[in-house]
Amino acid sequence: MAFNNIDEMIKKGYLNAFECRNIILKIKSRRMDFVSLYGNIKSCELRNFEVIFLAEARDFLIEIDEKSRDKIIFNIDKSKVKSDNELFKKLKGEIWEFRTLYNKTYYRIFAFWDSENKLQALVLATHGIIKKTEKTPEKEIEKAEKIRLKYFELKNRKNGKQK
């Protein structure tokens, strides 16, 4: 799979903000060819899955302060290579949550799996909240489930047209 630029990779969900900053710095400092740089990065990483941030999840990350955002992204990246219920936990049905505690604040980003592609498992982040109660609000889980159902409906419709 070839990409023309970093923006295209972000839109396709292959990069998160942390990876983008690192790639931009490497390209600027070494004047490396973007495609070969991306190939080198992907071949060096042993990840269990890739994360795609849907619009509401991206908006949530943009709205919070930079240090909190960096911690959340760090924990998400860590969960890609290390199985840890403190970082990434199944909630109910097909809905999971990325969990971050930073500066006495509990952040949650809801997500679901798309592992139909046998070559690469994807986790789609739907939206995020700052958790204020002990129990995860049921309406947030339901919201993530509605987004999941809509995603697969659109995906199946698109795949049906291609056949």
SERO-4910 file (N, C-alpha, C, O; in steps of 0.05 Angstrom, whole numbers):
BEGIN
 pado doro    nc1    nc2    nc3   cac1   cac2   cac3    cc1    cc2    cc3    oc1    oc2    oc3
  Met    A     17    -23      0      0      0      0     18     25      0     35     28     17
  Ala    A     14     42    -19     31     66    -21     14     91    -14    -10     93    -20
  Phe    A     27    110     -1     15    135      7     31    158     -4     55    156     -6
  Asn    A     17    179    -11     31    203    -22     41    221      0     61    235     -4
  Asn    A     28    222     23     37    240     44     26    231     71      9    213     72
  Ile    A     35    244     92     27    237    119     -3    242    123    -17    226    136
  Asp    A    -14    264    112    -42    270    115    -60    247    104    -80    240    116
  Glu    A    -51    235     82    -67    213     71    -66    189     90    -86    175     93
  Met    A    -43    184    103    -41    162    122    -58    167    147    -70    148    157
  Ile    A    -60    192    156    -77    199    179   -106    194    172   -121    182    187
  Lys    A   -114    204    148   -142    200    140   -150    171    138   -172    163    145
  Lys    A   -131    154    129   -136    126    126   -134    112    154   -141     88    156
  Gly    A   -125    126    174   -123    115    201    -99     98    206    -98     83    226
  Tyr    A    -78    101    190    -54     85    194    -34     97    213    -15     84    222
  Leu    A    -38    122    220    -20    136    238    -36    150    260    -58    159    255
  Asn    A    -24    151    284    -36    168    304    -19    193    307      2    195    294
  Ala    A    -27    211    324    -13    237    327     16    234    335     34    247    325
  Phe    A     21    216    354     48    211    364     66    202    341     88    212    338
  Glu    A     57    182    325     73    172    303     78    194    283    100    196    271
  Cys    A     58    210    278     60    232    258     82    251    265     99    259    249
  Arg    A     83    259    291    104    278    299    131    266    295    150    279    286
  Asn    A    134    240    302    160    227    299    168    225    270    192    229    263
  Ile    A    150    218    253    156    216    224    164    243    213    183    245    198
  Ile    A    149    264    219    155    290    209    183    299    218    198    309    202
  Leu    A    190    294    243    216    301    253    238    285    238    259    296    231
  Lys    A    233    260    233    253    243    219    257    252    190    279    254    180
  Ile    A    234    259    177    236    268    149    251    294    148    268    298    131
  Lys    A    245    313    166    258    339    165    288    336    172    305    349    159
  Ser    A    295    319    191    323    318    200    340    302    181    364    308    178
  Arg    A    329    282    168    345    264    150    338    267    121    352    255    104
  Arg    A    317    282    115    308    285     87    304    258     74    312    253     51
  Met    A    291    240     89    287    213     80    263    212     61    244    228     63
  Asp    A    263    193     43    240    187     26    217    177     44    221    159     59
  Phe    A    194    190     41    172    183     58    163    154     57    159    141     77
  Val    A    161    143     33    151    116     30    171     96     43    162     78     57
  Ser    A    197    100     38    216     81     50    217     85     81    220     65     95
  Leu    A    213    109     90    213    114    119    189     99    131    192     86    152
  Tyr    A    166    102    119    142     88    129    146     58    129    139     45    149
  Gly    A    158     47    108    163     19    107    182     10    129    178    -11    141
  Asn    A    202     26    135    221     19    156    207     19    183    212      2    200
  Ile    A    190     39    188    176     40    214    158     16    217    158      3    238
  Lys    A    142     10    196    123    -12    199    137    -39    202    127    -56    216
  Ser    A    160    -43    189    173    -68    191    186    -72    218    192    -95    226
  Cys    A    192    -51    233    205    -53    259    185    -56    282    193    -64    303
  Glu    A    160    -51    277    141    -52    299    126    -79    299    117    -88    278
  Leu    A    123    -90    322    108   -115    325     82   -108    340     82   -107    365
  Arg    A     62   -102    326     37    -93    338     15   -114    336     14   -129    316
  Asn    A     -2   -115    356    -24   -133    355    -47   -122    338    -63   -137    327
  Phe    A    -49    -96    336    -70    -83    321    -62    -54    315    -43    -43    326
  Glu    A    -77    -42    297    -74    -14    290   -100      0    300   -121    -12    301
  Val    A    -97     26    307   -120     41    317   -127     63    297   -110     77    287
  Ile    A   -153     64    290   -163     86    273   -181    103    291   -199     93    304
  Phe    A   -175    129    292   -191    147    308   -213    159    290   -208    174    271
  Leu    A   -238    152    296   -261    164    282   -264    193    291   -251    202    310
  Ala    A   -281    208    277   -282    237    281   -286    246    310   -272    263    320
  Glu    A   -305    233    324   -310    242    352   -287    236    370   -282    251    389
  Ala    A   -273    214    365   -249    208    382   -227    228    377   -214    238    395
  Arg    A   -223    236    351   -203    256    345   -211    283    357   -194    297    369
  Asp    A   -236    290    356   -245    315    367   -240    316    397   -232    336    409
  Phe    A   -246    294    410   -241    292    439   -212    296    446   -206    311    464
  Leu    A   -194    283    431   -165    287    436   -156    315    431   -138    325    445
  Ile    A   -168    328    411   -160    356    405   -169    375    427   -155    394    433
  Glu    A   -192    369    439   -204    387    459   -189    386    486   -190    406    501
  Ile    A   -176    364    493   -163    362    519   -135    374    517   -125    379    495
  Asp    A   -123    379    541    -97    392    541    -75    373    529    -79    348    529
  Glu    A    -53    385    521    -33    370    506    -20    348    523    -15    326    512
  Lys    A    -14    353    548     -1    332    565    -20    308    569    -11    285    568
  Ser    A    -45    313    573    -65    291    576    -67    276    549    -67    251    549
  Arg    A    -68    290    527    -69    278    501    -45    260    496    -47    237    487
  Asp    A    -21    270    503      3    255    499      3    229    516     12    208    506
  Lys    A     -7    231    540     -9    207    558    -28    187    546    -23    163    547
  Ile    A    -51    196    537    -71    178    525    -59    164    501    -61    139    498
  Ile    A    -46    179    483    -34    167    459    -12    148    467     -9    127    455
  Phe    A      4    155    487     25    137    496     13    111    506     23     89    499
  Asn    A     -9    112    522    -22     88    532    -34     71    509    -33     46    510
  Ile    A    -46     84    490    -57     70    467    -35     55    452    -38     32    445
  Asp    A    -13     69    447      9     57    433     20     33    449     28     12    438
  Lys    A     22     36    475     31     15    493     12     -9    492     22    -32    492
  Ser    A    -14     -4    490    -33    -26    489    -32    -42    463    -41    -65    462
  Lys    A    -20    -30    443    -17    -44    417      3    -67    419      1    -86    404
  Val    A     22    -64    437     43    -85    439     42   -101    464     56   -121    467
  Lys    A     27    -92    484     25   -105    510     -4   -109    518    -19    -89    519
  Ser    A    -11   -133    524    -39   -138    533    -41   -131    563    -28   -144    580
  Asp    A    -58   -111    569    -60   -101    596    -88    -89    600    -96    -70    587
  Asn    A   -104   -102    618   -131    -93    623   -133    -65    635   -154    -52    635
  Glu    A   -111    -56    646   -110    -28    657   -109     -8    634   -116     16    638
  Leu    A   -101    -16    610    -99      2    588   -121     -2    567   -131     18    556
  Phe    A   -129    -27    562   -148    -33    542   -165    -56    552   -156    -78    555
  Lys    A   -191    -51    556   -208    -70    570   -235    -73    556   -246    -53    546
  Lys    A   -244    -98    555   -271   -103    543   -292    -94    563   -291   -101    587
  Leu    A   -312    -80    553   -333    -70    570   -358    -88    569   -366   -101    588
  Lys    A   -370    -88    545   -396   -101    542   -400   -108    513   -396    -91    495
  Gly    A   -408   -132    507   -412   -140    479   -387   -137    463   -367   -150    469
  Glu    A   -388   -121    443   -365   -116    425   -350    -90    431   -332    -83    416
  Ile    A   -357    -77    453   -345    -51    459   -323    -53    479   -325    -67    500
  Trp    A   -301    -40    474   -277    -39    490   -272    -10    498   -284      8    487
  Glu    A   -253     -6    516   -245     21    523   -215     22    528   -203      5    540
  Phe    A   -203     44    517   -176     51    524   -178     67    550   -194     86    552
  Arg    A   -161     60    569   -163     73    596   -137     88    602   -115     77    599
  Thr    A   -140    112    612   -117    128    620   -125    143    645   -146    156    647
  Leu    A   -107    141    665   -109    158    689    -85    177    688    -62    168    688
  Tyr    A    -91    203    687    -70    222    686    -78    247    702    -99    258    698
  Asn    A    -61    254    721    -65    278    737    -92    277    752   -107    296    752
  Lys    A    -98    253    763   -123    248    778   -148    250    761   -170    253    772
  Thr    A   -145    248    735   -168    248    717   -169    222    701   -149    213    691
  Tyr    A   -193    210    700   -197    185    685   -208    191    657   -229    203    654
  Tyr    A   -192    183    637   -200    187    609   -207    160    598   -194    140    603
  Arg    A   -228    160    582   -237    135    568   -242    141    539   -255    161    532
  Ile    A   -231    124    522   -237    125    494   -249     98    486   -237     77    489
  Phe    A   -274     99    476   -289     75    469   -280     65    442   -273     81    424
  Ala    A   -281     39    438   -272     28    413   -285      1    407   -298    -11    424
  Phe    A   -280     -9    383   -289    -36    375   -269    -47    355   -254    -32    342
  Trp    A   -270    -73    351   -252    -87    333   -264    -91    306   -288    -95    303
  Asp    A   -247    -89    285   -253    -98    258   -231   -116    250   -210   -107    241
  Ser    A   -235   -142    253   -213   -161    247   -221   -178    223   -212   -201    221
  Glu    A   -238   -167    206   -246   -182    182   -223   -185    162   -221   -205    148
  Asn    A   -204   -166    162   -180   -167    146   -160   -184    161   -150   -176    182
  Lys    A   -154   -208    151   -137   -226    165   -108   -217    167    -93   -226    185
  Leu    A   -100   -198    150    -73   -188    151    -68   -168    173    -46   -166    183
  Gln    A    -89   -153    180    -85   -132    200   -111   -128    216   -132   -122    204
  Ala    A   -109   -131    242   -132   -125    259   -133    -95    264   -113    -82    269
  Leu    A   -157    -85    263   -161    -56    268   -178    -52    293   -196    -68    298
  Val    A   -172    -32    308   -189    -23    329   -198      6    322   -181     23    318
  Leu    A   -224     10    321   -234     36    314   -243     50    340   -261     41    354
  Ala    A   -231     73    345   -238     89    369   -261    107    361   -260    122    342
  Thr    A   -283    105    376   -308    119    369   -310    147    381   -315    166    367
  His    A   -305    149    407   -308    175    421   -295    172    448   -288    150    457
  Gly    A   -292    195    462   -279    195    488   -295    211    508   -311    228    501
  Ile    A   -289    205    534   -301    220    556   -281    223    578   -261    208    580
  Ile    A   -287    242    595   -273    244    621   -292    231    640   -314    241    644
  Lys    A   -283    210    652   -300    194    670   -303    208    697   -283    215    710
  Lys    A   -328    211    705   -334    226    730   -345    208    752   -347    215    775
  Thr    A   -354    184    744   -366    165    763   -351    139    764   -335    134    746
  Glu    A   -356    123    784   -343     97    787   -349     79    763   -332     65    752
  Lys    A   -375     78    755   -384     60    734   -384     75    707   -391     99    706
  Thr    A   -377     61    686   -377     72    659   -407     77    652   -423     59    653
  Pro    A   -413    102    643   -441    108    636   -451     89    613   -439     87    592
  Glu    A   -474     77    617   -486     59    598   -491     73    571   -489     61    550
  Lys    A   -499     99    573   -505    113    548   -481    116    530   -483    117    505
  Glu    A   -457    117    542   -432    119    526   -426     92    512   -417     92    490
  Ile    A   -432     70    526   -428     44    514   -448     40    491   -441     30    469
  Glu    A   -473     49    495   -493     47    474   -486     64    450   -490     57    427
  Lys    A   -475     88    455   -466    105    434   -444     92    417   -445     93    392
  Ala    A   -425     80    430   -404     65    416   -415     42    400   -406     37    377
  Glu    A   -434     28    411   -447      6    397   -462     15    372   -461      2    351
  Lys    A   -476     38    373   -490     49    350   -470     56    328   -475     51    305
  Ile    A   -447     68    336   -427     75    316   -415     50    304   -411     49    280
  Arg    A   -411     29    320   -401      3    310   -420     -8    289   -411    -17    267
  Leu    A   -445     -9    296   -465    -21    277   -466     -5    251   -468    -16    229
  Lys    A   -466     22    253   -466     39    229   -441     34    212   -443     33    188
  Tyr    A   -418     32    225   -393     27    211   -395      1    194   -388      1    171
  Phe    A   -404    -21    207   -405    -46    193   -427    -46    171   -424    -59    151
  Glu    A   -449    -32    176   -469    -29    156   -458    -15    131   -462    -25    109
  Leu    A   -444      7    135   -432     21    113   -410      5     99   -408      5     74
  Lys    A   -395     -9    115   -373    -25    103   -385    -48     87   -375    -53     65
  Asn    A   -405    -61     97   -418    -83     82   -432    -73     57   -431    -87     36
  Arg    A   -444    -50     59   -457    -38     35   -436    -32     14   -440    -38    -10
  Lys    A   -414    -21     22   -392    -14      3   -381    -39     -9   -376    -41    -33
  Asn    A   -375    -60      7   -364    -85     -3   -384    -99    -21   -376   -112    -40
  Gly    A   -410    -96    -16   -430   -109    -33   -431    -97    -61   -436   -111    -80
  Lys    A   -426    -70    -62   -426    -57    -88   -402    -64   -105   -403    -63   -129
  Gln    A   -380    -71    -91   -355    -77   -106   -356   -105   -118   -341   -110   -137
  Lys    A   -372   -122   -107   -373   -150   -117   -387   -152   -143   -390   -174   -154
***
